[in-house]
């Protein structure tokens, strides 16, 4: 028997309303609580998308993987095509709700490919506009960027390390990622 799986993602943990909205739409599309995978991580950090990896590993012939929008799955055409190939290899299909697109049909596959290209174009345009805006703000002295995590938290990390805490305990206590802890300790 085929299963309808749903995947919901927001880029940051403060987007709870967006995540709840996606989950409600996935349920309306036929997903149940056990078949919805959700996480709050940037799509650019694929190695951290553990729930996405889990749902991809579960797919078998006849299953459907549902996204509320194309941007919840990938940020580039190449990446989206890789995902579609992996889903297709499992014998499953993709349904994207906001595009009314289902790769189970020839029209759906065409629509999928067209919109994946448009989404990539829009993302590249947004990044270009962002870079221009940042450059202009820097030229006017209005943009400083964020302080590097390691610089801002190094004293706290070193203090916690001197207490014999594990690197994960240090990361949790300092509110930073474990990679930052390693960088700080290596530099000390």
C-alpha positions as CSV (number, residue, x, y, z in Angstrom):
1,X,0.0,0.0,0.0
2,X,1.4,3.4,-0.9
3,X,1.9,6.1,1.6
4,X,1.6,9.9,1.2
5,X,4.6,11.5,3.0
6,X,4.8,15.2,3.8
7,X,7.9,17.3,4.4
8,X,7.7,20.7,6.2
9,X,10.7,22.9,6.7
10,X,11.4,26.4,7.9
11,X,14.8,28.0,7.8
12,X,14.8,29.2,11.4
13,X,13.3,28.1,14.7
14,X,11.4,31.4,15.1
15,X,9.1,30.6,12.1
16,X,6.7,28.4,14.1
17,X,3.6,29.8,12.4
18,X,5.0,29.0,9.0
19,X,5.8,25.4,10.1
20,X,2.3,25.0,11.5
21,X,0.8,26.3,8.3
22,X,2.7,23.8,6.2
23,X,1.7,20.9,8.5
24,X,-2.0,21.9,8.2
25,X,-1.7,22.0,4.4
26,X,0.1,18.6,4.3
27,X,-2.7,17.1,6.5
28,X,-5.3,18.5,4.1
29,X,-3.4,16.8,1.2
30,X,-3.7,13.4,2.9
31,X,-0.7,13.1,5.1
32,X,-1.2,11.9,8.7
33,X,0.9,12.8,11.7
34,X,3.1,9.7,11.3
35,X,3.9,10.5,7.7
36,X,4.9,14.1,8.1
37,X,8.5,14.9,8.6
38,X,9.4,18.4,9.8
39,X,12.5,20.4,10.7
40,X,13.8,23.9,11.1
41,X,17.0,24.2,9.2
42,X,18.2,26.0,6.1
43,X,17.9,24.2,2.8
44,X,21.5,25.1,2.1
45,X,22.7,22.9,5.0
46,X,21.7,19.6,3.5
47,X,24.0,17.6,5.8
48,X,21.9,18.9,8.7
49,X,18.5,17.9,7.2
50,X,18.1,14.6,9.0
51,X,14.3,14.5,8.7
52,X,14.5,15.0,5.0
53,X,17.0,12.2,4.7
54,X,14.7,10.0,6.7
55,X,11.7,10.6,4.5
56,X,13.7,10.0,1.4
57,X,15.0,6.7,2.8
58,X,11.4,5.5,3.5
59,X,10.1,6.0,-0.1
60,X,9.1,2.9,-2.0
61,X,7.2,2.3,-5.3
62,X,3.8,4.1,-5.3
63,X,4.6,6.5,-2.5
64,X,4.1,10.2,-2.9
65,X,6.3,12.9,-1.3
66,X,4.4,16.2,-0.7
67,X,5.8,19.7,-0.3
68,X,3.7,22.8,0.2
69,X,6.1,24.7,-2.1
70,X,9.2,24.1,-4.2
71,X,11.3,26.2,-1.8
72,X,10.7,23.8,1.0
73,X,12.7,21.1,-0.8
74,X,15.6,22.8,-2.5
75,X,17.2,26.1,-3.4
76,X,18.6,25.2,-6.8
77,X,17.4,23.6,-10.0
78,X,20.3,21.1,-9.9
79,X,19.5,20.1,-6.3
80,X,15.8,19.8,-7.0
81,X,16.5,17.6,-10.0
82,X,18.7,15.4,-7.8
83,X,15.9,15.1,-5.3
84,X,13.4,14.2,-8.0
85,X,15.8,11.6,-9.5
86,X,16.2,10.0,-6.0
87,X,12.4,10.0,-5.5
88,X,11.8,8.6,-8.9
89,X,14.5,5.9,-8.4
90,X,12.5,4.7,-5.4
91,X,9.4,4.5,-7.6
92,X,7.7,7.4,-5.8
93,X,6.5,10.7,-7.1
94,X,6.5,14.4,-5.9
95,X,3.5,16.6,-5.4
96,X,3.9,20.3,-4.8
97,X,0.8,21.9,-3.4
98,X,1.2,25.6,-4.3
99,X,2.0,24.7,-7.9
100,X,-0.8,22.1,-8.2
101,X,2.0,19.9,-9.6
102,X,2.3,16.1,-9.5
103,X,5.2,14.3,-11.1
104,X,3.0,11.2,-11.6
105,X,1.6,12.8,-14.8
106,X,3.4,14.1,-17.9
107,X,1.9,17.5,-17.4
108,X,3.0,17.5,-13.8
109,X,6.6,16.6,-14.8
110,X,6.7,19.4,-17.3
111,X,5.3,21.9,-14.8
112,X,7.8,20.7,-12.2
113,X,10.7,21.3,-14.5
114,X,9.5,24.7,-15.5
115,X,8.9,25.9,-12.0
116,X,12.1,24.5,-10.7
117,X,13.9,26.6,-13.3
118,X,11.9,29.7,-12.4
119,X,12.5,29.1,-8.6
120,X,16.3,28.9,-9.3
121,X,16.2,32.1,-11.3
122,X,14.2,33.9,-8.6
123,X,16.7,32.8,-5.9
124,X,19.7,33.9,-7.9
125,X,18.0,37.3,-8.5
126,X,17.2,37.7,-4.8
127,X,20.9,36.9,-3.9
128,X,22.1,39.4,-6.4
129,X,19.8,42.2,-5.1
130,X,20.9,41.3,-1.5
131,X,24.6,41.6,-2.4
132,X,24.0,45.0,-4.1
133,X,22.1,46.2,-1.0
134,X,24.8,45.0,1.4
135,X,27.5,46.6,-0.7
136,X,25.6,49.9,-0.7
137,X,25.0,49.8,3.0
138,X,28.7,49.0,3.6
139,X,29.7,52.0,1.4
140,X,27.5,54.2,3.6
141,X,28.9,52.7,6.8
142,X,25.5,51.3,7.8
143,X,26.3,47.6,7.5
144,X,28.7,45.9,9.8
145,X,27.5,42.3,9.6
146,X,27.1,40.1,12.6
147,X,29.9,39.5,15.0
148,X,31.5,36.1,14.4
149,X,30.2,33.6,16.9
150,X,33.6,32.5,17.9
151,X,34.7,36.0,18.7
152,X,31.6,36.8,20.7
153,X,31.5,33.6,22.7
154,X,35.2,32.6,23.0
155,X,35.6,33.7,26.7
156,X,32.5,31.8,27.7
157,X,33.7,28.7,25.8
158,X,37.1,28.8,27.4
159,X,35.6,29.2,30.8
160,X,33.3,26.2,30.3
161,X,36.1,24.1,28.9
162,X,38.2,24.8,32.0
163,X,35.4,23.2,34.1
164,X,35.8,19.9,32.2
165,X,32.6,20.0,30.2
166,X,32.3,18.0,27.0
167,X,32.3,19.9,23.8
168,X,28.6,19.3,23.3
169,X,27.9,20.5,26.8
170,X,29.9,23.6,26.1
171,X,28.0,24.3,22.8
172,X,24.7,23.9,24.6
173,X,25.6,26.1,27.5
174,X,27.1,28.8,25.3
175,X,24.2,28.6,22.7
176,X,26.5,28.0,19.8
177,X,27.2,25.1,17.4
178,X,29.7,22.4,18.2
179,X,31.8,23.4,15.2
180,X,32.3,26.9,16.7
181,X,33.4,25.3,20.0
182,X,36.0,23.2,18.2
183,X,37.3,26.4,16.3
184,X,37.5,28.4,19.6
185,X,39.4,25.6,21.4
186,X,41.7,25.0,18.5
187,X,42.6,28.7,18.4
188,X,43.2,29.0,22.1
